Amino acid sequence: MVIKATRKRDWFTYFSDNYRWSFITSIALMRTTVGASDPSEIFEVCRKIENSKGSDKSWTREWTKMGEKIRKLAMNEKRKKHFLSASSHFNRACHYFQMADRFAFPKNKISNITYKKSIDCFKQYTQLTDFPKIECVEIPFEGKKTLPAYFIHAQNTRKEKPPVVLSYTGFDGTKETSFVLGGLALARRGMSVVVPDTPGVGESIRFRKNFLRYDYEVAATAIIDWLEKRKDVNAKKVGIMASSLGGYYSPRSASMEKRIKACVAWGAIWDYHRIWKKRIDAAFKIQLPSPGNHLAWSFNVKTAEQGLDKLKDFKLDGVVQKMKCPFLIVHGEDDQQIPLSDAKKLYAASGSKDKTLKIFNGDNGGSQHCHMDYLAPVVPYMADWISEKLS
């Protein structure tokens, strides 16, 4: 079911009658600013599927083809020992494979192969690039499990132990997207960055069986425990920045885990159960970033209704009142997934004495969900804010 992409504010929508496709395409376009995609490659795929009447199968097929094309290019350059060229191509191939997987359901052996290729490509990128310095790490989590993550070393600083930021994605994102859209900006400002696939996200759910859960502070606690054992970060100056459903993850974590000293909600969440009830009641004929069956998959249940039941505790009222650290909320004025009123409720309820609600209206930054219609002014604003609070 396709939903028109424009509501109040006009924005670039390649598929004007398909919100979901337009929104995810806009994310791909935002990646061009850091070399993680290319406009010509994006438009080549879009032209091939623009007459497919919203068929997710055509979306998956064409983005997979583009991923394979760029991966082959990367492997050829690596064989020639053109390592920087190869790293650039591997980076783009990773994100095209993840674009392909975005709407692929059920998540089966075929989609897992595609996803594993995306991870392999990104790890090749981390090994071959000259900037920044990156470690692929496994963070101990609840017994024998681990959280896969990237550790980005701080840039442009002489501090032996710089501050560190946890950079999360949201409901249906990946650590690779969080890495390029937010992580690099934080690292350039003298902070080390941990970019994990947290429970319910990316590799963590695909291959570690870490399913979505409401008590998200458990992930932050595990990561900070791990950071305290490192000698190259200041674990007493930890911040957290998270996008989309991360607007629940980060305030929840900062309210419950007192070692977090600054918090950014990149898109607010107030009552995620209510949001999904509205979506289910509308039979998913509503603005969604992913197919409706992503909800059941995230919780490892069979139906959306069972997933909705699992969301009953995904509410911040009664939680954010406990927050003490500085708190920044950024939200789009015309966010079609989460209403601006939820951002205002979150701001009013927060117990932090140092709190800011920054609303972007389309002229000063993107007005859509997580500002993916105009991201360039937003990420520096968030990165500068958290750098100042941790300095």
N, C-alpha and C positions, 0 to 999 in steps of 0.2 A: 504494500500500500504506500503510495507516494503522497507526500504532504508538501504544499507550496512552501518555498524557502523564505519568502519575504513576509514580514508582519508590519511593523511600524517603520523601521529604518531600512533604507535600501542598502544593499551590500553586494559584493561580487558573488553571484550564484551561477556557476556554470550550468547547473541543472535547475532551472528556475521553478520547476514543478516537483522537485524532489529535495526536501530539506536535508535528509540524511546524507545523500550523495554529495550535495553541495557543501555541507558542513565538513565532511571528512576530506573532500577535495581542498577546502580552504586550509585545513591543517597541513596537507601536503605542500601547499603553496607557502605557508609560513616557514617550512623547513628549508626553503631555497635560500633564506638569508644566512644560513650556517652551512651551506653546501650539502645538505642531507637529501636534497631533491633538485630537480632541474625543471624549469617551466616547460621547455620543449617536450621533455619526456612525459610530464603530467598531461599536457594537452594532446599528445599523441594517443594516450590511453583514453582520454575523455572523448575525443573525436570518434574513436572506435565503438564506444558504448552509448553515445548520445541518442541513438535511435533504438535502443534495446528495451525501451519501455520499463525501465527500472528493474531489470532482471539482475538479481544479485549474482547469479551464475556467470553472466557476462562480465560483471565487475571483477569477480574472482579470477576468471580466465585471463582477462587482458592485463590485469596488474601482475599476475604470475608470469606472464610472458615478458613483461617489461623487467621484472626482477631477474629472470633468467638471462635476458639480453645483457643487462648491466653486470651481472655476476660473471658472465663469460668474458666480458671486457676486462673486468678486474683481474681475473685469473690469468688472462693473456699478458697484462701489464706486469703482474707479479713474476711470471716466468721470465720476463725480460729484465727483471730486477728494477723496474720503475716503481719503487715502493710507494712513493707519495701519490702517484697517479692511481695505483691500485687501491690505496686506502680510500681515496675519494670515491671511487666506483663502488667499493664494498659498502661504504656508508649508504649510498643511494640505493643499492640493491637491497640492503636490509629493510629499508623503509617501504620499498615497493612490495616486497614479500609480505610485510605486515599490513599494508593496504589491502592486499589480496585476501588475507586471512580475516580481515575485520568483520565481514558479513557472512563468512563461511560457517554454516551450521548444518548438521552437528559437527562438533570438533572430533574428527576421526583420524585414522592413520594418515590419510592423504593430507589433511590440513596440518597435522603434526609435522609431517615432512617439510611442508612449506615453512612452518614456523621455525623448525630447527635450522633451516637454511638461513633464515633471517638472523638468528642468533650467531651462527657461524660467520656470516658476513660481517656482523658488527664486531665480533671479536677479532677478525682479521683487520678491520679498520683500527681498532685500539692498538694492535701490535705494530702496525705499519705507519701510523701517523706520526708526525713530529710535534704535534701540539693537540691537546695538552698531554701531560703525563698521566696515564690511566692504569689502574690495576683492576683486573677481573677478580672478584672476591666472593667467598661464601661465608655468610654470617650465621653462626650457630643460632638455632631457633627451636625451642621446645623439644628437648631431647635430641634425637638423631636427625631432625630436619634442619634445613638451612634456607636462608634467603639469598638468592643470587643477586649480586649487586656490582656496580662499578664505583670505584673510589677514584675521584678526580683530585689530583694534587693542586693545591692553591697556586695561583700564578701572581706575578707582580707584587710579591711580598718578600721581606727578608726575615720574617718571623719563623723561628724554628718550629713553633707550635701555633699555627694559625687557627682561628675559629673554624667551625665545621657546620655544614648545613645538611639536613636530610631533605632530599628532593624526591617527592612522590608524584606519581600520576594518579588517575582516578579510577572510575568504575571499569572502563574498557580500554584503557591506555596501556602503555608499556614503558619500561625503564629506558628503552632506547629513545623514545620520543621525549621523555622527561629530560634525558641527558642533553639532547641538542637544543630543545626549546627553552630550558631554564638552567640546566646544570652548568653549561659553558659560561653563561653570563655571571653566575655566582663565583666560579673559579677565577675568572679574570679580575674580580674585585678582591682578591686576596683571601678567599675562603676555600678550604677543602670541601668537597661535596661527596656525600654518599647517595647514590642513585639506585635504590633497590626495586625488585619486583616484590611487593608486599603481598599479604594474603589476598587471594582472589584475582591477582593480576599477573599477566604475562607468563614467564617461565614458572613462577611460583605455583600457579594453579595447574598449568599444563603438565609439568613434569615432577612437581614436588608434592602435589595434593594438599597445598596450603589454600584452603577455600576461604571465601569472603566471610568476615566476622565483624561484629559490632565493636568489640573491645580492642580497638586498633592501637591503643597505647602499648599493647604487648610487643608489637613490632618495634616501636620506638625504644622501648626499654631494652630489648635484645640488641639493637644497633648501638645504643649508647654504652651498654656494658662492653660491647666489642671495641668501641672507640676508646674507652678508658684504658684499654690494654695497649693501645698504640702510643708510640713515643713522638709521633710527628703531627699531632693535633692537640688543641686545647679543648679537652672534653668538658671543661667548665663553661665554655662558650658555644653552646649548641643551639642552632636554629632549625626551624622546619618550614618548608614551603611545599604546598601540594595543590594540584589543580583538579577542577571538576568535583567528583565525589571526594577528592582530597580536601575540599572545603568542609567536609565532615572529619576526615582522617586527622588533619593537622590541628584543628581546635580541640578535638577530643583528646588527642595525644598531649597537647600542651597543657590542657586542664588537669590531666591525670598524672603526667610524668613531669615532675617539678624541675628536672635537670634541663628542660628546654627553656631557653632564655629569650626567644623571639619566635613569633608565629605568623605565617602568611597563609591566608585562605585565598587561593587563586580561583575565585568563583565560590560564592557562599552556598552552604547547605544548612537548612534548619531542621526539616522533618522529611527525611528521604522516604519514609513509609508512605506519607501522604502523596508525595510526587508519583510514586509507582502505583498507588491505588488509582490515581487519576488516569494514568497511562493504561492500566488494565481495564478500568471501566470504559475507556474510549476504544477498547479493542486494538490498542496500539496505533490507532489512526490519529497520531499526534506527533509533535516534534520529538524525535528520538535519535540519539547518536549511533545506535546499534539495533539489530533486530530484538524484538521483545523476549525471545527465548534465551538471550544472554543472561537474564536474571536467574532463571532456574539453573543454568550451567554454573554460574558463579558460586552458588550455594550447594551444588551437587545434589539437587532435588529434581523431581520429574516435571513439575508444573510451575507456571508463573504464580499461581495462588499460593503454593507452598513456599516459593521464594518471597512473596509478599509477607507471609507470616514471619519469615526470618528477619524481615526488615523492621519489626516492631520496636527494636531498641536503637535504631539508627536515627535518633533524635538528640538534639543538643541542649534542649531546655532541661535545666537541672544539672547540666554538666559544665557548660561554659561559664556559669556563674563562679566556678572555682578557679578560673584562669587568673593568673597574676602577672604573667610576662607581657611585654609589649605585643600588640595584636594589630595586624593590618588585614583588612578585607578589601579585595578589589572585585568589582562586579560590573557587568555590562548592562546598560540601561534598557536594552531591548533583548535581553537574554530570553530565548524562547524555550529553554529547558527548565530553568530555575527562575522564578519571578524575583524581581528586585525587592519586593516586600520581604522575602526571606532573608536577604542580606541585611535589611534594616532591623529585622527581629534579632538576628545574630549579633549585630553590633550593640543593640540596646541591652541584650541579656549578658554580654560578656562582663566578667568581673574585673577585667584588666583596667587599671587607671590610665594606662597609655594605650589608647586604641584609636584607629583611623578607619573610616569607610570611604574608599575612593571609588567613585562611579565614573565610568568611561562611557561617553555618549555617541561615539562614532567619529567625532571630529578630533578629540584629544586622545583617542585610543578606541579599540574595538567595542562595539555595543552588543555584540553577540556573545554566546556562551564562551567563557574563558578568553574572549577578545580575539578569536581566531579570524575575524574579519579585518583586524588591524592591530597587529601585535607589537610592532616596532617600538611604540612609546611605553608599552605596559611592562615588559620584562625588565628594562633598565630601571623603571620606577620601583619595582619590587626588589630588585637586586640591590639598588642603592639603599633602600629603606632597611633591609635586613643587615647590610654591611655596617650601617651607622649604629644600629642597635647592638651589634655584637662587637663593635670596635672598642 
